[in-house]
Amino acid sequence: MPLRDLSPDSGRDTPCQQRRRSVTMALDRRQFLKGGALVIGSMLIPVAPRVRAAIFSQSGEPPIADAAISDWVWINREGQVVIGVSQCEVGQGIYTGLPQVLADEMDADWERVVVRFVTGKDAYRQLAGGESFSQFVAASTSMTKFYERMRVAGAQARDFFLRAGALHLNVPISQCRTEKGRVLDRTSGRSIAYGELVAYAPRIALNPKPVLKSAELARDGMVGKYVHRIDTPEKVNGSAIFGIDVEVPGMLIGVPWITPSLTGTVLGIRNEAAIRSMPGIVDLVTTRHLSMLNMMGIDSNRRHNTVIVVAQSYWQAKKAADLLDVEFERGDAATLASSAIDAANQAALNQSQLAQVVNRGGAGSLITAAQADASRYHEARYGAPYVAHASMEPCNATSHFRDGTIETWGPFQGQDMVRTALSGIFGLKAENVVVNTTFLGGSFGRKYLPDAVIHATFASKAVGKPVKVIYPREIDIRQDYLRPPCISHYRAALDREGYPTAIWARYAGQSLFWQMRRKTVEKAGGWDESMVECVYAPVYKFPALHVEANIVDQPISLSYLRGVGSVASLFFLESFINELSEKAGIDELEYRRKLLAQSPLSLRVLDATARAAGWHSPARKAHFRGLAVNEWVGRNNAFTSYLAIVVEVQVEHGRVRVVRAVCGIDCGKVINPNLVTANVEGGIGFALTTALHSAIHFADGAIVEGNFNTYPLLKIAQMPKVEVVIVESERPPQGCGEVSTAVVAPALASALRKATGTYFRSMPFGPQLPAPL
């Protein structure tokens, strides 16, 4: 029998049936993509057949219970295996990496594996990154937290089939082995397929402590091998369903208008009657776009600042939203401007007393003493701006409020966040909120927040039908929850060779954790760990270290963004190290090697990166290289990954171009080198955008930038050649999803310094360059 996708029919359209309709609709409007690809391909090269491998099912429902082996594995009598993955696919390849672990431990036939997203059970939740026990993807913890679970689930399934096979073949279990979805009798050569043993499930309990494969048995398996991503075909041929593709019967479209001022309040709609009379307009729903302080329960203000235009189509809703004449007051932040923010940060940095983060070795007195001798003292100031997520797929969500239940569809990075937010706001039990997760068209942390699905649910409740809310790009950027800005002042006392005897680092800016984890900041003594990442517990051995920080309150909503605070903090620290090496006249590689003498794992990655980049060979004419390293410690010490990067730029006809990046990484045991390489490459591209272009500005209480013409991303022609050096490790799997983001800016700044003779101490660098990239 074919593998069934659903629990018994409930008498109404199930989420999966609706999803199947949505797939059909999405394909209908994407046929040009599929057909066009074949035509273009046939003109260039023959289209290669797809290698048989695991596939991804976009059904949102778990398979039927009578095919279940565990919370993670289902199998039908034909031997088709479904592997559940609870970590959503944000582009990081987790739909391939985690099933690879389980299938390998289970000895499943990879060509008969179907991967499905699963949700709603404690087995699918994690306690990581400082978040509560819930189902979410963030902080590069998916493989770290779920590797062992997948191994155990696979071993449990293999153990079950061994015992069932022994019973079926009537031989001792010691006489049996498993291979590619079958149990084999070593003596007679007889075998039985896994699918034929499913009937034994009621008779054989799962072993809670199964024996995992030994290193020798696992040597010829899939772990550690280059396995192609299973979601690539759907994304290439256009059949992949992202949140923006969802179609539900009877669905309407909502487009929000939100007060431009961050503290604005809607007073009325002057042209409401005219808007309501426009073709296709169904309703105007006023609600609130929650600030981060609202979400954290710190600010109780719930006054409406949003009008959702609900219409039959997106363009009808968008046109009407653009024509809205809304009367609103700007509120307390009416005059907020970047100049005032910058001045406040500078004033905070220059205060005599800041919150003390770390103070050891008498750094302050050593710095003071060194200031009298310019050869033994160095200082520099650095800055990083507000940054928006700007994912390619703007925020969106579909929701249907009916009969005391809510059903949602969308690109959700935190499934329990959606359940908790909606059940709390609308007074329901969490189990009455159904969450269907699609592919995410980029997130970088943005789609962990539930604002879009809250808007969709309010709109659905108002009109009595499912509503898909889509943020226009201007709303997506101007109402984002940003990465905060930060500035710093670094000072060093140096010995006769030019190495630091003391480092004094001061930081100031708006605080992410002051909004999201206020009790943590208060408990720490008033400083934000995310602001001073990488410097308060540096990988370098500094004899004396003094780090302090000052928090500047602003009415600007913040949230996690790929790389979080390390992107700024490591840029400051590593740039300062590069300046110290230059002042000492010591090669920046050798300078670091001495400072890293107590970190052999960092040294190993640094040396491997330098060899691959040809650091000890002279750069080609008009080519200049810079270097940076990082010991990335995951949030709440979830993992530790070691990185180094060499960035190379070329100056040609007065233009500066980034041409090469060589990045070495030790992220523990590697499950799939293909995925690690892709994550590092993507992180470098993302970081180059941040380093060269990204900056959010404010005027009249609102964000100035609104689309990619004013908030540009890195263009494909600007992407350098990237080489990833994976350093083998016996440590358990560590994080790699965002760890390559922080090392890029300081290495690039160093290369640009050599190319132009100018210090690049403030991001973004693009406006400071003598010619456009």
BELZIKA-V858357 format. One line per field, one symbol per residue. ss: DSSP state (H for helix, E for strand, L for the rest). phi: phi as a letter, one per 20 degrees, with the letter a starting at -180 (. if undefined). burial: + if it has 24 or more other ideal C-beta (glycine too) atoms within 12 Angstrom, else -. A space follows every 50 residues. Layout:
ss->???
phi->???
burial->???
This chain:
ss->LLLLLLLLLLLLLLHHHHHHHHHHHHHHLLHHHHHHHHHHHHHHLLLLLL LLLLEELLLLLLLLHHHELLLLEEELLLLLEEEEELLLLLLLLHHHHHHH HHHHHHLLLHHHEEEEELLLLHHHLELLLLLLLELELLLLLHHHHHHHHH HHHHHHHHHHHHHHHHHHHLLLHHHEEEELLEEEELLLLLEEEHHHHHHH HHHLLLLLLLLLLLHHHHLLLLLLLLLLLLLHHHHHHLLLLEHHHLLLLL LEEEEEEELLLLLLEEEEELLHHHHHLLLLEEEEEEELLLLHHHHLLLLL LLLLLEEEEEELLHHHHHHHHHHLLEEEELHHHLLLLHHHHHHHHHHHHL LLLLEEEEEELLHHHHHHHHLLLHHHEEEEEEEELEELLLLLLLLEEEEE EELLEEEEEELLLEHHHHHHHHHHHHLLLHHHEEEEELELLLLLLHHHLL HHHHHHHHHHHHHLLLEEEELLHHHHHHLLLEELLEEEEEEEEELLLLLE EEEEEEEEELLHHHHHLHHHHHHHLLLLLLLLLLLLLLLLLLLLEEEEEE ELLLLLLELLLLLLLHHHHHHHHHHHHHHHHHHHLLLHHHHHHHHLLLLH HHHHHHHHHHHHHLLLLLLLLLEEEEEEEEEEELHHHLLEEEEEEEEEEE EELLEEEEEEEEEEEELLLLLLHHHHHHHHHHHHHHHHHHHHLLLELEEL LEELLLLLLLLLLLLHHHLLEEEEEELLLLLLLLLLLLLLLHHHHHHHHH HHHHHHLLLLLELLLHHHLLLLL
phi->.ffeecfgfencgfgffffffffffffgedgffffffffffffdbfffff ffafcdeefeefffffdeebfdccbdfenfdddeceefedoenffdfffg fffffelfegfdeddcfcbncfgedbdbmneffaeadamldgffedgfff ffffffffffffffffffelcfffedbdalncddefeenfbcfggfdffe gfecffffcfefffgffefeeefndfdffeefgffeenefdegfefccgm fdddcedcgfffdfcfdrdfdgffffefgnfdaddebceffffffemede fcffccceedbfcfffffffffegdeebdemfegdgbgfffffffffffe ffddfeebbcmmggfffgffffcgfdbbbbdcbbefceflffefgaadbc ealmccdccreeecfffffffffffdmdfgfededddefdenbmofefee ffffgffgffffdmcfcdecefgffgefdfdeffebcbcdccedefeoef ebcccdcbrfdfffeebfffffffoncegffdgmdfcfffeegcbccbbc edfbedfdafchnlffffffgffffffffffffemdgfffgfgffegecf fffffgffffffemgeegffgmdccccbcbdeefgllfaccdcbbddcdc dblmddcedbbdcebddmfefbgfffgfffgfffffffgffecfadccbl mcfffbbffdcfdfeffefffdcddeefbefggdebfcfefeffgfffff ffgffdmdfddceeegfeffbff
burial->--++++-------++++++++++--++--+-------------------- --+++++++++++---++++++++++--++++++++++++++++++++++ ++++++++++-+++++++++--++++-++++--++++++++++++++-++ ++++++++++++++++-++-+-+--++++++++++-----+++++-++-+ +--+-+---+-++----+--+++++-+++++++++--+++++++++++-- ++++++++++++++++--+-----+--+--++++++++++++++++---- ---+++++++++-+-+++-++-++-+-+-++-+--+-+--++-+++-++- ---++++++---++-++--+-----+++++++++++++++++++++++++ +---+++++++++++++++++++-++-+-+--++++++++++++++++++ +++++++++++++-++++++++++++++++++++++++++++++---+++ +++++++++++++++++---+--+--++++++++++++++-+-+++++++ ++++++++++++++++++++++++++++++++++---+++++++++--+- ++++++++++-++-+---+---+++++++++++++--+++++++++++++ +----+++++++++++++++++++++++++++++++++++++++++++-- ++++++----++++---+++-++++++-+---++++++++++++++++++ ++++++--++++++++-++---+
